[in-house]
Amino acid sequence: MNTQAFSTARAAYQRGDWAGAVSALNQAKAPGELWGEVDHLRGNALMKLGLYADAAEAYGLALSDAGYAQTHLGALNCNRGRALVAAGSLDAAVGCFEAAVADATYPTPYKAYLALGNLYSRRGMAREAGVAWRNAAIDEANPDPSSALVKLGGCFMQLGRPVDAVEAYRTALDFSTDGSQDPIYGELGQAYMASNRVSEAVDAFTKATADGTYTLTPEQSASLVAAQKAMAALSAGGPSETDQLLAGAGYGDGAAQQPQAPAAPESSSALDPLDPMGKTGDFMPSPEDTGFFSVTEEDLMKADKHDRKMRRKHSGKGKKFLVFILLLLVIVAGVGGFAYYKGYGWPTQEAVVSDMFSAGAAGNDVSSFIASGVDDDTKSQIQAIMPKGASVTVSGVDRTTASSEALVSATLASGGTQDYKVALVRDGVGWKVTSVELSFASQGGSGSSTTTTTGTAFTGSAATTAAATK
C-alpha cells in the first residue's frame, strides 16, 4: 500500500488529470493487493479516458475486495455495467445492472434501471424495458422521472397498450417543465390517436406545436391529418357535435374520471454530493459516483443509433411503408367515422338483440345487454318479457347515430309467433338495450292499417296474450 502515490492520485483526480490519476493509482498498490477504493477510482478515471474494457476490469478488481464491495456493491456493479456496454459486452452488462438494483443499500438504483431500459430497448424487449423504465421513474432519488415515463409510454405503444401509454405520458407532463413538454404532447397525441380518442389527439398535437419551437415527426403529422379528417367525417351533417359523439363513445365524462397523475416532487437545489470535481466541498470525491460520467448510456450507444438512422434514411422501403400507413390511416378513419355516423357499431344491433333473446330463452340473466342508465324495474320487466325456449329472428333495424330500434320475430316454444320492438342506445362503439315491448298487429276500425300495442310480459300462447292485451 503506497499512501504517497494514492495522495498524488487524489490530487490529479481532483484537477481532472485522468491520465495522471491512473498512473498514480497503478503505483498505489502492489500486484495482487486488494484495495477496492483505488480500483474504483481507477475505473472512473479510465472511463473518462475512453478505455472502457480497462475500466470494466478495474471495477471487477474493486468487487474482489469483499470488505470494500460490501458497502459499494450497487455503485461498482452499475459502473462496471456501463463500462461493459461501452466496450460492447452487452450480455455481461445486463448481469451487472441486475446485481446493482438487487443491492438494497444502493442509494441511486434508478441509474442502473435506466441503463437496463436502454439495453432491453436495444434488444427489442419492450416488456422488460418497460419494467425498467417504470422502476427508474418511481425511484425517489431520480431527479428527472419525466424522461423515464416518456420511454415507458413508448414501451406501452410497442406492446399495443395505448391507453396505458396515455397515462404514462400524462404523468410525464406533471413531472416536466414547460420548456420540455412539447415533445411529450406529440407522443401523447400519438397515444390518443391509437386509443381512438380523436379530439384529444388533435388537442395534444396542437399544444405540442403551439409555441412554434417543436416540429411534429412525420408519423405525428400523419396522425394529426388523420385525426382532423376523422373529426370532419364525424361532424359533417350530423345531428350532434363531435364532443357529444365522443361522449357517447365513452370519452366524455369517462375521461374526467380517469385517475389523476401524482404531483411532481419539489425540486431540490442541492448539488450532487458525489461531484467528482469537489464542488460540494469534499476534497476527494466519493468513488461511489456513477452519475458524473459525461458518457451516458445514450452517448455510449450514439454511434450505433446513428448508423441505424442513416441506414433507414437511405432505404426506400421505409418511405414506401410510411406512405402506405398514411393512406391506410386516412381510409380507415374516414370509413370508421362515416359508419359511426350512419349508426353502425360493433357489436351490431342485430348481434346484441339476438344474443339477449338467446340468453333469455335459456333462462339466463340478460342485464349485461341492458344500458347502464336503465332502472331496476325496467330491467326486471325486460327479463320477464323474454320468451322462454323461443327462437328469434331480427326482421329489421332503424339506425341513427345515437339510437336504434330493432323489430324481432320470435317462434314460441308453445307454438305461434310473437313480435317485439327493441330500443337501443349507443354504448361506446357498440349498443345496449333500453326497452323491450310486445308488438301486435291488429285491424283498425275502418281500414286495414296496422297498429302496435305494447306490453310487458306473457305466460300463455301468442293468441292468449294478444286477446288479453286487446
Summary of the structure (lengths in Angstrom):
residues: 470
radius of gyration: 33.6
end to end distance: 110.2
largest distance: 121.5
contacts: 1452
relative contact order: 0.06
helix: 57%
strand: 9%
